[in-house]
Amino acid sequence: MTQPFDHSFWTRRAFLGRSSLGLGALALQSLLCNQSHADRQTDGNGLPDLPHFAPRVRRVVYLFQAGGPSQFETLDRKPLLNELHGQPLPKSVLGLQRLTGMSGFQAILPMAGSFTKFSKHGACGTEISDLLPHTARLADRICVVRSMQTEAINHDPAITFFCSGSQISGRPSMGAWLAYGLGSETRNLPAFCVLVSKDANRDQPLYSRLWGTGFLPSEHQGVQLRAGKEPVLYLDNPDGISRAARRKQLDLLAALHADQFAHEQDPEIAARTTQAELAFRMQTSVPEVADLTAEPASTFALYGERAREPGTYAANCVLARRLLERGVRFVQLFHQGWDQHGGLPGGITQQCQQTDQASAALVADLQQRGLLDDTLVIWGGEFGRTAYCQGKLTANDYGRDHHPRCFSIWLAGGGVRAGHVHGSTDEFGYNITDDAVHVHDLHATMLHLLGIDHERLLYPFQGRNFRLTDTAGSVVRGILA
């Protein structure tokens, strides 16, 4: 006999009541999934299934030139701009592309030729600006990418995008992803270290979230090393606390954390224990690695005399090499001051004088120590500059606005095609003509060189799997050796 249809089963109140059980189950499953994923790192030294394949490099140093270096004065010569200096940029070139609020109001966008000359260097014949004589000597060792592109047109979202793969803050930084996936090759130093130049113009701010962990376990965050007597803040014991006393405190704290973890199963509890133990070991290792006084005179001849002053870009390049050779996985240097909306000739000349010799020296130093073959070096900023002048164009002075559509970076090291120029831009330097490289593509290529399939380095959070390259990115085969 057919049972009568129960309409009360499908009332709104009944539906919500029954579906809430399903939503609760989904939430519980998500929590358990997060916990099981965190449990994969049992020894704090990377995930057990990584690398996915044989890596070409073991470590990365990223020389981040914050502010957006002009490609027209560094790595991408455009003689047509000099020929048409002062004439309006053709509307056919600009099209319907967006401009920043700083130059979008200009009725005329006058093209600006470069004040500096370019020369061909090395057997490869790569054209490099005369402002970068030391980098030019590396022409046969580096790969210049002239077809980089990004999505953000202003500094904060653009630098956030480069550092985390998202314009919105809160995602893990690329160094944190590597620390999480591959761990460190040393127990006594963090897997991810950050250095900020003290001799740079502080025109655009930097935030610690640029080297933060986002939703990854917090022990994978970048640790900033600073100039001075205390390279890492709050690392030293307070007055009256001996090393033995600190050791006893940490043992008792670990026991309390273990008891708390047994009840709450919160992975951040274990992360605090891991961080405390690393900090204890760093009390010995950090002062040793940060002390450059033991470096021979040849080091300062190579990097420049400014390397003797802790905290300068040159000194940070020396420190980066010391960190890399001691097993740090990812080192990121930030040098601010490349945001020349005006006064570009003087400003970029100063920036190149501060950074060129030390950047090239780091590559040469890694090579002479046998480390370059398994190290990836990346140099570049968050976007490039416009072919036109922002504001008034004078005979001896001009500036350039932000330009995300095309700009230049260079790479060196293991797995990179040396003495090669990848991609090109049109004769105005305004649009890419071939072999575009997106930020996600750069991240995918970096991970590939480290033996990681970027689509498989995942972390579940709030119901979906996240990765550094989000839902995009392809390995740039054309820059691989």
Buried (B, 14 or more C-beta within 10 A) or exposed (E): EEEEEEEEEEEEEEEEEEEEEEEEEEEEEBEEBBEEBBEEBEEBBBBEEBBBEEBBBBBBBBBBBBBBBBBBBBBBBBEBBBEBBBEBBEEEBBEEEEBBEBBEEBEEBBBBBBBBEBBEBBEBEBBBBEBBBBBBBBBBBBBBBBBBBBBBBBBBBBBBBBBBBBBEBEBBBBBBBBBBBBBBBBEBBBBBBBBBBBBBBEBBEBEEBBBBBBBBBBBBBBBBBBBEEEBBEEBBEEEEEEEEEBEEBBEEBBEEBEEBBEEEBEBEBBBBBBBBBBBBEBBEBBBEBBEBEEBEEEBBEBBBEBBBEBBBBBBBBBBBBBBBBBBBBBBBBBBBBBBBBBEBBEBBBBBBEBBBBBBBBBBBBBBEEEBBEBBBBBBBBBBBBBBBBBBEBEEEBBBBBBBBBBBBBBBBBBBBBBBBBBBBBBBBBBBBEEBBBBBBBBBBBBBBBBBBBBBEBBBBBEEEEBBBBBEBBBBBEBBBE
